[in-house]
Amino acid sequence: MAMDGDAARREPWRRPPVRDKLARVPSPSPGDSMSDKPSTLRELISNELPRLYAFAFHMSGSRPEARAHLDQLVRDAKAQGEAVLATSNPADTLLGLMARTMEENLGRKSDFSFDGLDNMLRSDITRPIDLSGGALQNSPQRVHLMLWELKRTCLTATLCCLPPGVRVSFVLTDLLGYSPADASELLGIKESAYRVRLTRARKRIEDYLTPRCAHVDPQNPCTCTGRLVIAIDAEFIKPPAHTLDIPHDPHDADGPRRDMGSLYRSLPEAKLTPDEQGEVLGQV
């Protein structure tokens, strides 16, 4: 989604976004179960809201943009009417509609760049955490919250350095668990083309994070504790509007994960507040 001029200047790691287009509803998959199908579009969207919002967040790298894409999906699904519910797997149809629309909306180029992230966060100088004031408010609890926000934001921004068509393959398969065959059907492309995208996504993320990120190798130079103050000062992260998706465990409690899919699946899933969920469903 478009950003205002001030927001664009505050986020130099982003590239300008591309305007939206409308996607088609994917055709039903043969053999999908007919049981437990929702009877209304509102019920379907309500059931799928957590997954759809998490998908949009991974694809856009921003809570406000994820919400905007979710609102767009509601409008698109309403325009399709009963066609969505009539398919053999309405949940996958809805996700496919969002995936195809977002891929077209975001264009061919990524919103972030690897060089921009390096310039923003990964200078040779780390800065110790200072509790004397500022965003950390002399609060160890705020440090805990912001470390989680940095980990999730940084890894999501890394993912968003990939072109959208490549990015979506990683999200569908390595985060949501779709096989290449099923994911390619959601997107309406050949499985062979999807596999090429997936291989490219995995390699580029691995090549970038493996020599840098301490969540991959604890000997690597980039740690969340060493970059937290830099990220706050650069406005790369801000205190989240709520803490519903901030775990109680420390951000590095799991230890290193060398598999990229496992690393991303370990991130807490971005969530809507109950009020936000109500706002989305109020549009249906």
N, C-alpha and C positions, 0 to 999 in steps of 0.2 A: 504494500500500500504506500501511497505517496507520503512523503514527510515534508514538513515545512522547512524553510530555509535555515532557521536556527537549529532545528534538530539535525539536519544534514551536516551543518558545520560542527556540531558537537560530536558527531560520529564519523570521523574521517576514514574508519575502516570499512564503512559501507559505500557501495556504489549506488547511483540513482536507480530506483525501481522502474519496472515497465508496467504499463497500464493493463487493465483486465480484459479478458475474453471469457466467453461462456463455453463450458465443456458439455459434452453429450453424456447422457446416462449410459453406462456400459451395459451390454446385453447380459442376460442372466446366464449363470454357469450351469450346464447340464448336471443333474445329479445332486444339486444343492437341496438341503432338507426343507420341506414345507412346514415343518412343525415350529411352534413357538414364534410364528411371524407376528409382528405388531399389527394391530388393526388400524392404527391411525399414524399419520406422519408425525404428530406430536409425540406419540409414544416411541416411535422409532428414534427420533432425534434425542429424546430424553435418555433412552437407553445407551445411545452411542456418544453422548456429549463428552465424557472423559477422554475417550480414545480420539475423537475428532479434534478436540482442543489440543491434546498432546501432539498429534500429528502436525497440526498447523503451527504449533510453537517450534517444533524441530525444523520445519520447512522454512519458517520466516525468521526465527531467531529473536522474536520480540513478543511479549505478552499482548501489547495493544494491537500489533499486526495480526497475531493469531486470532484475537477476538474479532477483528474486522473480517478476516477470511471466514470465520465461523458464521458471522452474520450474513456474508455473501452466500455461503452454502445454504442457509435457510431460505434465502430468496430464490436461489436456483432450484432447490428441491420443491418449493411451493409452485414454481413455474412448471415443473415437470408433472405436478399433480399425482394422480394415482399410478403413473408409470413407475415411480420408484417402488411403491408398495407391491406392485404386480409382479416384480421380478422374483426369482426363486430365492434370492438371498438379499433382502433389502439392506441389511447392514453393510455388506460389501459393496452394494450398488451405491450407497451413500458415500462411503469412503472413496470409491472409485471416482465419483463425481467431484469430490473435493480434491483428490490427487490430480486429476486431469485439469481441472480449472486452475489450481494453484500453479501447476507446471506451466500452463500457458500464461497466466497472469505475471509470473516472475520472469518470463522471458528466457533467453538463452545464456545470459551472463549471471554470475553470482553477485549477490549484494555485498559480500565481504571479500577481502583479499588477504592472502597469507602474509604478504609484505606489510599490509596495514596493521594486522594483528601483532607482528613482530615489532614494528615501529612503536605501537601503542604500549605493549606490555613487556616485551622481552629485551629490554636494554641490558647492558652489562651490569647495571647497578640495581641491587635490590634495596628495599627500604623496610626497616623494622616496623612492626605494628606499634602504633602510638595510641595509648588509651587516654591521653590528656584532653582530648576534645574532638571536634569535628564530627564526621559521620559516625564514628565508633562510640561517641558519647560516654567515654569512660566505663564501657559496659562489656564484660566478657561475653555476655549473651548476644550482644550485637555483633561481636567479632565472629561468633559461631554462625550466626545467620548470614553475614556477609561473605564468609568463606564458602559456604554452600552456594550462595548466589554467584560468586565468582567462578567456582568450578563448573556449574551448570551453564552459565553464560559463555564462558570461554570455550568449552567443548562444543556448545551449540553454534557459536560463531565460527569455529573451525569447520564444522559440518557445512555451514552456510557459505564457506569459501568455494564449495563445489558448485558447478552449474546446476540449476534446478533439476534438469532431467537426469543428471547423475546422482544428485542428492536424494531424490525421491526413491531411487532403487535401494539405497542404504537404509532409509527410514522404513520402507515397507518390508524388507527382508530381514535386516539385522536388528531392527528395533521392534517391529510388529510381528515378525515371524512368518510372513508370507513366503511361500516357495517362489522361485523365479517364474514357474509356469502360471501360478495363480496371480502373482503381482503383474506380470505382463498382460494378463487378461484384464485386470483392473484398469491398466493404462491404455489398453487397446493397441499394443505394439507386439512385434514378434518376440518370442522368448529369447532367440539368439541375440537380438539387439539389447534386450533387457540384461542379459548376462554380461554383455560387454560393458554396459553402464555400471553394473554392480562390481565387476572386477576393478574398473577404473576408480570407483568411489572408495573401495577398501584400500587400494594401493595408495591413493593420494592422502587419505587420512593417516594411514600408517606411516608413510614417508614423512609426513609433517610432524606428527606427535612423538614418534619413537625416539628421536634424538633430543626432544625438548621437554616433554611433560613428565613431571615426577609421578603422576598417577599411572604412567606406563612403566617407568623405571625410576626408582627412588634416587638414583645417582644423577639424574638429569637436572639441569640448572633451573628450570622454571617450576617454582613451587607457589601454591596459592598464598601461603603466609608471606613469602618474599615479595609477591606482586600485589597484595591486597591494597595497600595504600596508594600505589601507582594507579591501580584500576579505579579506585574511588576518586582520586584527584582528576583523572582523565574523563570522569563521568562515563566510564565503560560499564560500571554497575552503579545502581542506586538501591537503597533499601526497598524491598518489595512491598507491595500494598497489603499483603497478608502473609501469614506464616503457615498456612495449611499444608504446603508442600515442602516444608523445611524439616528434615529428619532430626531426631534427637541425638543420634550418633554423630561423632566428629566427621568432618568431610573426608578425612583420609583413613577412616576406620577399616575399610575393606582391604587396604593394601594395594599394591600395584596390580594392574590388569594389562597384560600384553596383547590380548585379543581385543580388537577395536569394537566389535559388536558387544562383547561382554562389558567393556568400559562404558559404553553409551547406555546399555541397559541398566547399569548400576545407578544411573542418575535418577534423582527423584522426579516423578512425572509432574509437569506443570499442571496446576489445577485452577478451575474457576471457583469463585466463592459461591455459596448458595444464592446470594442476590444476583450475581452475574448469570448463573444458570437460569434463574427465573426470568431475567431480562431476555435471554436468548429464546426460551420457550414461549415467552409472551409474544414473539414475532410470528409464531407458527399459526 
